[in-house]
Amino acid sequence: MNVYEMVTKRIIEQLEMGVIPWQKPWTGSPNGAYNRVSRKPYSVLNQMLLWHSGEYATFKQWTEAGGHIRKGEKSEIVTFWKMQLVEEEEEDGTKVKKQIPLLRYYNVFHISQVDGVEPKEKFELQEHEPIEEAERIKAEYMEREHLQIYEKITDRAFYTPNLDYIEIPCEEQYTNIEEFYSTLFHEMIHSTGHYRRLNRLESGASARFGSETYSKEELTAEIGSAMILNRLGIETDKTFTNSAAYVQNWLQVLKNDNKFVVSASSKAEKAVKYIFNENTVAE
């Protein structure tokens, strides 16, 4: 059994053990307006409604934090949808219960309106020692494929085929450096699907978020990432378990059919060999 078959077998065994919670491996970096307590950015609609960027909180939240809203300061509103159960009568006279979304709001104040508190750090950065072999693989792939990889303070990791570049949270946003490389290799696997490489990525409606095509590609990318970590000897229990959890999340879209894992594993193996420059050709 080679390394690719071994990783696939272990992932399937992990999946068969039951539901595994996936955890985002990097610390978030809220942009725009966000809640001081939850640290989560507000929705796009609320970002448009609010006047400032940075920390907001309710009167109660600021008071509990030891803050005092200055006299005369006016609140802003944050909207949210609340589901309400209502009973409706059908044409035949039968009564049915339905969940109706109702738009609600609550009042918030910006930190600039509050005395007695200091801004919180949005995130904590960690110092790490880069892993030499992983950096070598990244550098050689970037140079050979003329691919740009942007490592920056962000809360998103993605590959864009149209512009052919990768953007990921910088390594200081991860608690463990291995998780940084897990994310990096995931996006590098996606990049192998570009039409100039293995020509695996599809476009249009079939490749929309949550579709079967999209889900299969996510399985391929995560399994491929786990394979690279294993090959380099930098896999940890945490990275492997989290990879299995990520695979499980997308497998649920595909009705928990493990045959998709085997299919994605085959594509992942080709992608890994392409990254390692092992003479893989597009099909």
TISEKOL-547145 format. One line per 2 residues: number of its first residue (from 1); for each residue z, x, y of N, C-alpha, C. Coordinates in steps of 0.1 Angstrom, whole numbers. Last residue first. Layout:
<atoms>
NUM) Z X Y Z X Y Z X Y ~ ...
</atoms>
This chain:
<atoms>
283) -181 -54 147 -188 -62 137 -198 -71 144 ~ -178 -20 158 -177 -34 160 -185 -42 150
281) -162 6 139 -174 0 146 -172 -14 148 ~ -140 34 141 -142 19 138 -154 14 146
279) -132 61 142 -146 57 138 -147 43 134 ~ -107 64 153 -109 67 139 -122 60 134
277) -91 63 177 -105 70 176 -108 74 162 ~ -70 48 180 -67 62 175 -80 70 173
275) -82 25 187 -73 32 197 -71 46 193 ~ -94 19 163 -102 21 174 -94 29 185
273) -72 14 147 -81 25 144 -90 29 155 ~ -63 -9 159 -55 3 159 -63 15 157
271) -85 -27 153 -81 -24 167 -73 -11 168 ~ -84 -28 126 -96 -23 132 -93 -19 146
269) -58 -40 124 -61 -27 118 -73 -21 124 ~ -63 -65 136 -54 -56 142 -56 -42 137
267) -79 -77 117 -85 -74 130 -76 -64 138 ~ -61 -80 97 -73 -72 94 -79 -68 108
265) -41 -96 109 -38 -82 105 -50 -74 102 ~ -54 -120 111 -51 -113 123 -48 -98 120
263) -53 -127 83 -66 -126 91 -64 -117 103 ~ -26 -128 79 -34 -118 71 -47 -116 78
261) -19 -148 96 -13 -135 98 -21 -125 91 ~ -32 -170 86 -37 -165 99 -31 -151 102
259) -18 -176 64 -31 -169 62 -37 -164 75 ~ 5 -189 71 6 -174 71 -8 -168 68
257) 7 -215 93 -1 -210 81 -2 -195 81 ~ 19 -230 113 27 -221 104 20 -217 91
255) 0 -242 130 7 -250 119 14 -241 108 ~ -6 -227 151 -16 -227 140 -10 -233 128
253) 16 -228 166 4 -234 172 -6 -236 160 ~ 32 -211 151 35 -225 151 24 -233 157
251) 22 -186 157 19 -192 144 22 -207 143 ~ 35 -180 180 20 -184 181 16 -190 168
249) 61 -176 171 58 -185 182 44 -190 182 ~ 57 -155 152 61 -168 147 58 -179 158
247) 51 -134 168 41 -139 159 44 -153 155 ~ 76 -131 180 64 -134 188 53 -140 180
245) 91 -124 158 94 -136 165 83 -141 174 ~ 80 -100 151 79 -111 142 82 -124 148
243) 88 -86 174 73 -88 171 72 -99 162 ~ 115 -86 171 110 -93 182 94 -95 181
241) 118 -70 148 122 -84 148 116 -92 159 ~ 107 -46 159 101 -52 148 105 -67 147
239) 125 -39 180 111 -41 182 104 -49 171 ~ 149 -38 165 148 -47 175 133 -50 179
237) 146 -17 147 148 -30 142 146 -41 152 ~ 118 2 160 132 0 158 134 -14 152
235) 92 27 157 96 13 155 111 13 154 ~ 82 52 159 91 48 170 95 33 169
233) 62 62 143 76 65 139 86 61 150 ~ 36 57 147 41 68 155 56 71 151
231) 33 36 129 25 48 127 31 60 134 ~ 49 17 142 52 22 128 45 35 126
229) 35 12 165 49 17 166 53 23 152 ~ 11 2 154 11 15 161 25 21 162
227) 20 -22 143 14 -12 134 14 2 141 ~ 29 -36 165 39 -33 155 33 -22 146
225) 3 -40 177 14 -32 184 24 -27 174 ~ -9 -57 158 -14 -43 161 -4 -34 168
223) 7 -79 161 7 -72 148 2 -58 150 ~ -1 -86 187 13 -83 184 15 -75 171
221) -29 -90 186 -23 -80 195 -9 -76 191 ~ -31 -111 166 -37 -98 164 -31 -87 173
219) -17 -131 179 -12 -126 166 -18 -112 164 ~ -34 -135 201 -21 -131 203 -14 -125 190
217) -57 -144 187 -58 -131 194 -44 -126 197 ~ -48 -169 178 -52 -158 168 -52 -145 175
215) -44 -182 203 -33 -179 194 -36 -168 184 ~ -71 -184 212 -61 -177 220 -49 -173 211
213) -81 -201 192 -87 -188 194 -77 -179 201 ~ -66 -224 194 -65 -216 182 -70 -202 184
211) -49 -224 227 -60 -228 218 -58 -220 205 ~ -31 -214 245 -26 -223 235 -36 -228 225
209) -55 -209 271 -41 -207 266 -37 -218 257 ~ -89 -208 258 -79 -212 268 -65 -210 262
207) -111 -203 243 -102 -192 244 -91 -196 254 ~ -128 -225 244 -122 -222 231 -111 -211 232
205) -137 -225 270 -127 -235 266 -120 -231 253 ~ -143 -190 277 -146 -204 278 -134 -213 273
203) -146 -163 253 -144 -169 266 -147 -184 266 ~ -132 -140 230 -141 -151 233 -137 -156 247
201) -131 -106 218 -126 -117 227 -137 -127 230 ~ -144 -86 204 -136 -96 196 -132 -108 205
199) -158 -61 207 -164 -74 209 -157 -86 202 ~ -148 -36 205 -150 -43 192 -155 -57 194
197) -163 -27 233 -156 -21 223 -158 -28 209 ~ -176 -43 251 -181 -29 250 -174 -21 239
195) -162 -66 251 -175 -66 245 -181 -52 244 ~ -127 -61 241 -138 -62 251 -152 -60 245
193) -107 -57 223 -116 -68 221 -127 -70 231 ~ -91 -37 232 -101 -33 222 -111 -45 219
191) -73 -51 248 -84 -44 254 -95 -39 245 ~ -53 -59 229 -62 -69 236 -75 -62 241
189) -42 -34 225 -49 -40 214 -59 -51 220 ~ -30 -30 250 -41 -21 246 -49 -27 234
187) -10 -49 248 -21 -51 258 -33 -42 255 ~ 5 -38 228 1 -51 227 -11 -54 236
185) 12 -13 239 3 -13 228 -3 -27 226 ~ 31 -22 259 19 -15 263 8 -16 252
183) 51 -34 243 44 -42 253 30 -35 257 ~ 59 -11 229 55 -23 222 47 -32 231
181) 67 6 250 55 9 243 50 -3 234 ~ 90 -9 258 80 -6 267 67 -3 260
179) 105 -6 235 100 -20 239 89 -19 249 ~ 113 20 236 104 16 225 98 2 228
177) 131 22 256 118 27 259 108 22 248 ~ 152 -6 264 148 5 254 134 9 256
175) 152 -21 286 165 -15 282 162 -4 272 ~ 128 -18 312 131 -21 298 145 -14 295
173) 120 -10 337 124 -24 335 129 -28 321 ~ 109 15 335 123 14 340 128 0 339
171) 82 12 328 92 15 317 106 13 322 ~ 68 -17 345 71 -3 344 82 0 334
169) 49 -44 331 61 -39 338 64 -25 335 ~ 13 -39 333 25 -42 326 37 -38 334
167) -21 -45 331 -10 -44 340 3 -48 332 ~ -53 -31 325 -40 -36 319 -30 -35 330
165) -88 -40 329 -76 -32 332 -64 -39 326 ~ -114 -54 332 -111 -44 322 -100 -34 326
163) -122 -75 346 -121 -63 353 -117 -51 345 ~ -124 -93 324 -134 -93 335 -134 -80 342
161) -101 -90 308 -114 -85 303 -124 -84 314 ~ -70 -80 316 -80 -89 321 -94 -83 317
159) -38 -82 300 -51 -75 301 -61 -85 306 ~ -4 -82 311 -16 -88 307 -27 -78 307
157) 28 -92 320 21 -82 312 8 -88 308 ~ 51 -97 348 39 -101 339 33 -89 332
155) 68 -90 367 73 -98 356 62 -103 347 ~ 70 -56 380 64 -70 379 71 -77 368
153) 64 -26 390 75 -35 390 69 -49 391 ~ 39 -12 369 45 -15 382 56 -24 380
151) 12 5 357 26 2 353 33 0 367 ~ -20 -1 348 -11 -1 359 3 -5 355
149) -46 15 334 -34 8 330 -24 10 342 ~ -81 14 331 -70 16 340 -58 8 334
147) -104 31 310 -96 19 312 -84 23 321 ~ -123 47 298 -123 45 313 -116 32 316
145) -120 55 272 -125 41 275 -127 38 289 ~ -109 80 274 -121 78 265 -128 65 269
143) -86 77 290 -97 86 294 -110 83 286 ~ -71 58 275 -75 55 289 -87 64 293
141) -67 73 251 -75 60 251 -80 56 265 ~ -52 94 260 -65 97 254 -74 84 254
139) -29 81 270 -37 89 279 -51 91 273 ~ -19 68 247 -22 61 258 -32 68 267
137) -14 91 230 -23 80 226 -28 72 238 ~ 5 104 247 -7 110 243 -18 100 239
135) 27 86 247 20 89 259 6 96 257 ~ 34 88 220 29 75 225 22 77 238
133) 43 115 220 31 111 211 25 98 216 ~ 65 114 238 53 123 240 41 118 232
131) 81 89 255 78 94 241 65 101 241 ~ 100 95 285 88 90 278 87 97 264
129) 133 86 289 125 98 286 112 93 279 ~ 143 64 315 140 67 302 132 80 301
127) 166 45 335 158 57 333 156 60 319 ~ 162 12 346 167 21 336 159 34 336
125) 170 -11 372 161 -2 366 168 8 357 ~ 178 -44 375 183 -31 373 173 -22 366
123) 169 -68 400 168 -63 387 174 -49 386 ~ 176 -76 426 168 -85 418 168 -80 403
121) 209 -73 437 197 -66 433 189 -75 424 ~ 219 -98 461 220 -92 448 208 -84 445
119) 231 -95 494 220 -98 485 223 -91 472 ~ 265 -105 500 254 -95 501 243 -99 491
117) 284 -128 520 278 -124 507 267 -113 510 ~ 293 -136 545 303 -133 534 297 -129 521
115) 271 -163 556 280 -151 558 289 -149 546 ~ 238 -175 554 251 -174 548 258 -161 552
113) 212 -175 560 220 -186 567 235 -185 563 ~ 199 -157 544 200 -154 559 209 -164 566
111) 197 -170 520 208 -161 522 210 -157 537 ~ 190 -205 525 186 -191 523 198 -182 526
109) 201 -234 507 201 -226 519 197 -212 515 ~ 190 -266 495 193 -252 493 194 -245 506
107) 192 -298 480 192 -290 492 197 -276 488 ~ 169 -314 457 182 -310 461 181 -300 472
105) 149 -342 444 151 -329 452 166 -326 454 ~ 125 -357 421 138 -356 428 139 -343 436
103) 103 -378 407 104 -366 415 117 -367 423 ~ 103 -388 373 106 -392 387 109 -379 395
101) 86 -398 345 90 -387 353 92 -392 368 ~ 99 -420 320 91 -419 332 95 -407 341
99) 97 -428 287 103 -418 296 93 -417 308 ~ 102 -461 275 94 -450 279 101 -441 288
97) 105 -487 251 112 -478 260 103 -466 263 ~ 92 -520 251 92 -506 246 99 -498 256
95) 91 -553 239 97 -544 249 97 -530 243 ~ 65 -577 236 74 -568 230 79 -558 241
93) 46 -593 248 60 -597 249 70 -587 243 ~ 20 -584 247 24 -593 237 39 -597 237
91) 20 -566 268 13 -578 270 17 -589 259 ~ 54 -552 270 40 -551 267 33 -565 269
89) 78 -542 293 74 -553 285 58 -552 283 ~ 99 -513 293 88 -521 298 84 -531 288
87) 127 -495 303 122 -504 294 111 -513 300 ~ 131 -460 308 129 -473 313 124 -482 302
85) 147 -429 314 143 -439 304 142 -453 310 ~ 134 -403 333 143 -415 333 138 -424 322
83) 133 -369 340 128 -379 331 139 -391 331 ~ 126 -353 371 137 -358 362 131 -370 353
81) 114 -325 386 111 -337 379 122 -341 370 ~ 122 -313 419 122 -311 404 119 -325 398
79) 123 -294 450 120 -305 442 120 -302 427 ~ 144 -284 475 137 -279 462 135 -291 454
77) 146 -281 510 147 -289 498 139 -282 487 ~ 170 -266 532 157 -269 528 157 -276 515
75) 195 -272 559 191 -269 545 176 -271 543 ~ 204 -256 589 198 -267 582 193 -263 568
73) 234 -246 605 223 -242 597 217 -254 589 ~ 257 -253 618 244 -257 624 232 -253 616
71) 277 -226 607 276 -239 614 263 -242 620 ~ 267 -208 578 270 -209 592 268 -223 598
69) 283 -209 547 271 -213 555 274 -215 569 ~ 299 -184 532 301 -195 541 288 -198 549
67) 306 -173 498 298 -173 510 302 -185 519 ~ 316 -170 473 324 -165 483 317 -165 497
65) 302 -183 453 299 -169 454 308 -162 465 ~ 309 -209 458 315 -203 446 313 -188 446
63) 292 -213 480 307 -214 482 314 -207 470 ~ 267 -212 469 271 -202 479 286 -202 480
61) 268 -234 451 266 -221 446 270 -210 456 ~ 271 -255 470 282 -253 460 281 -238 454
59) 247 -254 484 260 -252 491 271 -248 481 ~ 224 -235 463 229 -247 468 242 -244 476
57) 203 -208 473 213 -214 464 217 -227 471 ~ 179 -181 474 183 -194 478 194 -198 468
55) 166 -149 482 176 -157 475 179 -170 482 ~ 130 -146 488 143 -140 486 153 -151 480
53) 112 -160 516 112 -154 503 127 -149 501 ~ 112 -192 534 115 -178 533 113 -173 518
51) 108 -219 533 103 -211 545 104 -196 543 ~ 94 -239 507 104 -231 512 99 -222 523
49) 70 -251 497 79 -258 506 89 -250 513 ~ 58 -232 482 51 -236 493 60 -244 503
47) 77 -229 462 74 -217 469 67 -221 482 ~ 75 -255 450 86 -252 458 84 -239 467
45) 50 -252 437 52 -262 447 63 -259 456 ~ 56 -231 419 46 -229 430 47 -239 441
43) 92 -229 414 78 -233 411 69 -231 422 ~ 112 -200 420 110 -214 421 95 -217 417
41) 124 -175 397 115 -179 408 114 -194 408 ~ 158 -170 387 144 -175 383 136 -179 396
39) 184 -164 389 175 -153 392 160 -157 389 ~ 204 -182 389 196 -181 377 187 -170 377
37) 215 -176 415 224 -177 403 215 -175 390 ~ 195 -176 434 204 -165 434 212 -164 420
35) 162 -185 428 176 -189 429 185 -178 426 ~ 136 -173 451 142 -175 437 156 -179 439
33) 104 -168 466 117 -174 467 123 -176 453 ~ 88 -138 457 89 -149 465 103 -155 466
31) 96 -127 424 88 -125 436 89 -138 444 ~ 119 -112 401 114 -124 409 107 -120 422
29) 114 -96 375 114 -92 389 109 -103 397 ~ 132 -92 344 123 -99 353 125 -93 367
27) 132 -66 320 140 -73 330 130 -79 341 ~ 115 -70 289 117 -64 301 126 -73 311
25) 111 -85 265 118 -72 264 120 -65 278 ~ 121 -118 258 112 -110 267 119 -96 268
23) 127 -126 225 133 -123 238 123 -114 246 ~ 125 -153 201 119 -142 208 125 -139 221
21) 145 -161 173 143 -163 188 136 -150 194 ~ 131 -172 143 137 -160 150 135 -162 165
19) 135 -193 115 132 -192 130 139 -180 136 ~ 130 -177 83 134 -188 92 130 -184 106
17) 120 -160 64 135 -161 65 139 -171 75 ~ 93 -158 67 98 -167 57 113 -168 57
15) 91 -138 86 88 -151 90 94 -161 80 ~ 97 -115 71 106 -119 82 104 -133 86
13) 74 -115 54 88 -117 48 98 -121 59 ~ 55 -110 73 55 -123 66 69 -126 59
11) 62 -84 81 62 -95 90 63 -109 83 ~ 59 -70 57 72 -71 62 73 -83 73
9) 31 -72 54 40 -78 43 54 -80 49 ~ 22 -58 77 19 -72 75 28 -79 65
7) 32 -33 70 37 -39 82 34 -54 81 ~ 17 -27 47 31 -27 47 37 -35 58
5) -9 -27 56 -5 -37 46 10 -39 46 ~ -8 -5 72 -12 -18 78 -7 -29 69
3) -1 17 56 8 13 66 5 -1 72 ~ -10 7 22 -11 15 33 -1 10 44
1) 0 9 -12 0 0 0 0 9 12
</atoms>
